[in-house]
Amino acid sequence: MKTKIELGFGDSSQIAEIPEKNLLGVMEPNAVPDGPKGEAELRRSLANPAGTPPLSEIVKPGEKTVIVTSDVTRPVPSHRIIASVLEQLWLAGANPDDVTLVFALGRHRGHTPAEMERLAGEAYKKIRCADSDPLDCVRMGTTKLGTPVDVTRIVAGAKRRICIGNIEYHYFAGYSGGAKAIMPGVSTRDAIRANHAHMTHPGAKAGVIEGNPVRTDIEEAATYCPIDFIVNVVLDERKEIIRAVSGHHIQAHREGCAYLDRIYQKEIESPADIVIASQGGAPKDINLYQTQKALDNACRAVRRGGIIILVGSCREGMGEETFERWLAEAANPRSLIERIKTDFQLGGHKAAAIALALETADVYLVSEMPEQKVRDIFLRPFASAQDALEAAFCKLGRDSSVLVMPFGGSTLPVLKR
């Protein structure tokens, strides 16, 4: 008997049929508690903010206000959150001419007008929309770790700052969301590099906040560029809003992280020989730079010397110039790990993360990338998840155990104590 499992792959899917005797489990999210969802949950959260008054009582008429939201590479249902936030701003007497929606690019590419409109929804026609500009920033301070708080000018100059986004696991910042909208969201390359340089610290791990220097640095940056209000959401596997948290950028964020753990932190009895991990489809697997997030979580579930089958469309290829260059220049994976210790560069840090994964397991990549390109970056290419699984069985044996992570970037394996 075999179990057929569907894995998100761009806008379509891949199918893997796994013998039941080999299947350790499918790492699905835990059951979602009963309660409001979608817009109803957004309204509930906005009416009950954590650590701040309601947004309608914070913003005053005539105040220049920015809403900072995620870019096109994120699964955030921005248009739905923005609509709810704008309702609160209009209640406060805000004028549309005083409100700007800023897309936090970090180190990602800019948006086309069509992408901006898709992200903003109806707000695109009502308020100004703009990408963050890393070349036009204001120095607002420097953190204890030496990170310059350089913030795109339109955000730095605003009277009120509202940050929206989603909360999921981040492989060295602990979690996404919260003050990450400011750092690295609307920061300069140098600022992001300084913050991310702490990714090699033992405390810089997915699901870790206390003792995590990257997260501490991010939140210190927000003391120089204050955030008045956040709206963060937790999404289910269908990208529906199952939880919203609003208010103070730390207090509300921690509530969201605790909820995320309830749904997406999964205990496993033991590491598997083979782990099949997908980002869950578009937009999370738009390129390898984003798809890598599932790889890091999969490393927590595979035994040393095992195989990770990473499933992601990567229809836009590598996704970042420095990331691609570092992998192309590397003589072997180990050289990337040594390089990041003395030459930290954004993009290079993701190349080093792939190299670290290869020290634990072989990585088979199921993608739309050219086969030779995949081989050149030390991964083994496959056209289908089933072909990759058959190759893994041939190498490790037909009795090999298999664990499947259909939402690899979101689910965090934890060994049962």
SULRAJO-V808228 format. One record per residue. N is the residue number from 1. RES is the residue in one small letter. SS is DSSP state (A for helix, B for strand, O for the rest). OMEGA is omega in whole degrees, 0 to 359 (NA if undefined). Layout:
{{N/RES/SS/OMEGA} {N/RES/SS/OMEGA}}
//
This chain:
{{1/m/O/179} {2/k/B/176} {3/t/B/179} {4/k/B/183} {5/i/B/179} {6/e/B/182} {7/l/B/178} {8/g/B/183} {9/f/B/186} {10/g/O/178} {11/d/O/179} {12/s/B/181} {13/s/B/172} {14/q/B/180} {15/i/B/173} {16/a/B/176} {17/e/B/188} {18/i/B/176} {19/p/B/184} {20/e/O/181} {21/k/O/181} {22/n/O/191} {23/l/B/176} {24/l/B/180} {25/g/B/174} {26/v/B/188} {27/m/O/177} {28/e/O/174} {29/p/O/175} {30/n/O/181} {31/a/O/179} {32/v/O/178} {33/p/O/176} {34/d/O/179} {35/g/O/180} {36/p/O/178} {37/k/O/175} {38/g/A/183} {39/e/A/179} {40/a/A/178} {41/e/A/176} {42/l/A/179} {43/r/A/178} {44/r/A/182} {45/s/A/181} {46/l/A/179} {47/a/A/183} {48/n/O/184} {49/p/O/179} {50/a/B/172} {51/g/O/177} {52/t/O/169} {53/p/O/173} {54/p/O/182} {55/l/A/181} {56/s/A/178} {57/e/A/182} {58/i/A/184} {59/v/O/180} {60/k/O/178} {61/p/O/178} {62/g/O/180} {63/e/O/175} {64/k/O/187} {65/t/B/174} {66/v/B/170} {67/i/B/181} {68/v/B/182} {69/t/B/184} {70/s/B/180} {71/d/O/189} {72/v/O/180} {73/t/O/183} {74/r/O/181} {75/p/O/185} {76/v/O/174} {77/p/O/190} {78/s/A/185} {79/h/A/181} {80/r/A/180} {81/i/A/181} {82/i/A/180} {83/a/A/180} {84/s/A/178} {85/v/A/180} {86/l/A/175} {87/e/A/179} {88/q/A/180} {89/l/A/179} {90/w/A/175} {91/l/A/180} {92/a/O/180} {93/g/O/179} {94/a/O/177} {95/n/O/179} {96/p/A/180} {97/d/A/181} {98/d/A/185} {99/v/B/178} {100/t/B/174} {101/l/B/182} {102/v/B/177} {103/f/B/184} {104/a/B/185} {105/l/O/188} {106/g/O/178} {107/r/O/183} {108/h/O/181} {109/r/O/177} {110/g/O/183} {111/h/O/167} {112/t/O/176} {113/p/A/180} {114/a/A/178} {115/e/A/177} {116/m/A/182} {117/e/A/179} {118/r/A/181} {119/l/A/186} {120/a/A/184} {121/g/A/182} {122/e/A/181} {123/a/A/182} {124/y/A/182} {125/k/A/187} {126/k/O/184} {127/i/O/176} {128/r/B/177} {129/c/B/183} {130/a/B/171} {131/d/B/170} {132/s/O/184} {133/d/O/182} {134/p/O/180} {135/l/O/179} {136/d/O/187} {137/c/B/180} {138/v/B/176} {139/r/B/184} {140/m/B/179} {141/g/B/178} {142/t/B/182} {143/t/O/179} {144/k/O/179} {145/l/O/177} {146/g/O/180} {147/t/O/177} {148/p/B/178} {149/v/B/181} {150/d/B/189} {151/v/B/180} {152/t/B/195} {153/r/A/184} {154/i/A/177} {155/v/A/181} {156/a/A/185} {157/g/O/182} {158/a/O/174} {159/k/O/181} {160/r/B/180} {161/r/B/178} {162/i/B/183} {163/c/B/178} {164/i/B/181} {165/g/B/177} {166/n/B/178} {167/i/O/173} {168/e/O/181} {169/y/B/175} {170/h/B/194} {171/y/O/170} {172/f/O/175} {173/a/O/180} {174/g/B/179} {175/y/B/169} {176/s/O/176} {177/g/O/180} {178/g/A/184} {179/a/A/177} {180/k/A/176} {181/a/A/178} {182/i/O/179} {183/m/O/15} {184/p/O/192} {185/g/O/184} {186/v/O/183} {187/s/B/178} {188/t/O/177} {189/r/A/181} {190/d/A/179} {191/a/A/180} {192/i/A/179} {193/r/A/181} {194/a/A/179} {195/n/A/184} {196/h/A/179} {197/a/A/181} {198/h/A/182} {199/m/A/181} {200/t/A/177} {201/h/O/181} {202/p/O/181} {203/g/O/182} {204/a/O/185} {205/k/O/175} {206/a/O/177} {207/g/O/182} {208/v/O/175} {209/i/O/180} {210/e/O/180} {211/g/O/179} {212/n/O/186} {213/p/A/180} {214/v/A/179} {215/r/A/178} {216/t/A/181} {217/d/A/178} {218/i/A/184} {219/e/A/173} {220/e/A/178} {221/a/A/181} {222/a/A/173} {223/t/A/177} {224/y/A/177} {225/c/O/190} {226/p/O/176} {227/i/O/182} {228/d/O/187} {229/f/B/172} {230/i/B/166} {231/v/B/179} {232/n/B/180} {233/v/B/169} {234/v/B/184} {235/l/B/172} {236/d/O/185} {237/e/O/177} {238/r/O/180} {239/k/O/174} {240/e/O/179} {241/i/B/178} {242/i/B/177} {243/r/B/174} {244/a/B/176} {245/v/B/184} {246/s/B/174} {247/g/B/184} {248/h/O/189} {249/h/O/175} {250/i/O/184} {251/q/A/179} {252/a/A/180} {253/h/A/181} {254/r/A/176} {255/e/A/179} {256/g/A/178} {257/c/A/179} {258/a/A/178} {259/y/A/178} {260/l/A/180} {261/d/A/180} {262/r/A/185} {263/i/A/194} {264/y/A/175} {265/q/B/188} {266/k/B/177} {267/e/B/174} {268/i/B/182} {269/e/O/183} {270/s/O/177} {271/p/O/180} {272/a/B/174} {273/d/B/182} {274/i/B/175} {275/v/B/175} {276/i/B/185} {277/a/B/176} {278/s/B/174} {279/q/O/180} {280/g/O/179} {281/g/O/183} {282/a/O/0} {283/p/O/188} {284/k/O/180} {285/d/O/184} {286/i/O/177} {287/n/O/182} {288/l/A/179} {289/y/A/178} {290/q/A/183} {291/t/A/180} {292/q/A/182} {293/k/A/178} {294/a/A/180} {295/l/A/182} {296/d/A/178} {297/n/A/179} {298/a/A/179} {299/c/A/180} {300/r/O/185} {301/a/O/184} {302/v/B/177} {303/r/B/177} {304/r/B/183} {305/g/B/179} {306/g/B/182} {307/i/B/172} {308/i/B/174} {309/i/B/183} {310/l/B/185} {311/v/B/180} {312/g/O/184} {313/s/O/183} {314/c/O/185} {315/r/O/175} {316/e/O/175} {317/g/O/186} {318/m/O/173} {319/g/O/181} {320/e/O/189} {321/e/A/182} {322/t/A/175} {323/f/A/181} {324/e/A/183} {325/r/A/180} {326/w/A/180} {327/l/A/179} {328/a/A/184} {329/e/A/188} {330/a/O/175} {331/a/O/180} {332/n/O/182} {333/p/A/183} {334/r/A/181} {335/s/A/178} {336/l/A/180} {337/i/A/178} {338/e/A/182} {339/r/A/185} {340/i/A/181} {341/k/A/184} {342/t/A/185} {343/d/O/183} {344/f/O/175} {345/q/O/175} {346/l/O/187} {347/g/O/174} {348/g/A/181} {349/h/A/178} {350/k/A/175} {351/a/A/178} {352/a/A/178} {353/a/A/176} {354/i/A/178} {355/a/A/178} {356/l/A/177} {357/a/A/181} {358/l/A/174} {359/e/A/178} {360/t/A/187} {361/a/B/168} {362/d/B/180} {363/v/B/175} {364/y/B/184} {365/l/B/174} {366/v/B/187} {367/s/O/174} {368/e/O/180} {369/m/O/177} {370/p/O/185} {371/e/A/183} {372/q/A/177} {373/k/A/180} {374/v/A/179} {375/r/A/182} {376/d/A/180} {377/i/O/170} {378/f/O/176} {379/l/O/180} {380/r/B/186} {381/p/B/174} {382/f/B/180} {383/a/O/182} {384/s/O/177} {385/a/A/180} {386/q/A/178} {387/d/A/180} {388/a/A/179} {389/l/A/178} {390/e/A/178} {391/a/A/179} {392/a/A/177} {393/f/A/179} {394/c/A/182} {395/k/A/187} {396/l/A/179} {397/g/O/185} {398/r/O/179} {399/d/O/184} {400/s/O/178} {401/s/O/184} {402/v/B/173} {403/l/B/183} {404/v/B/178} {405/m/B/183} {406/p/O/179} {407/f/O/191} {408/g/O/180} {409/g/O/184} {410/s/O/182} {411/t/O/185} {412/l/B/179} {413/p/B/177} {414/v/B/180} {415/l/B/179} {416/k/O/181} {417/r/O/NA}}
//
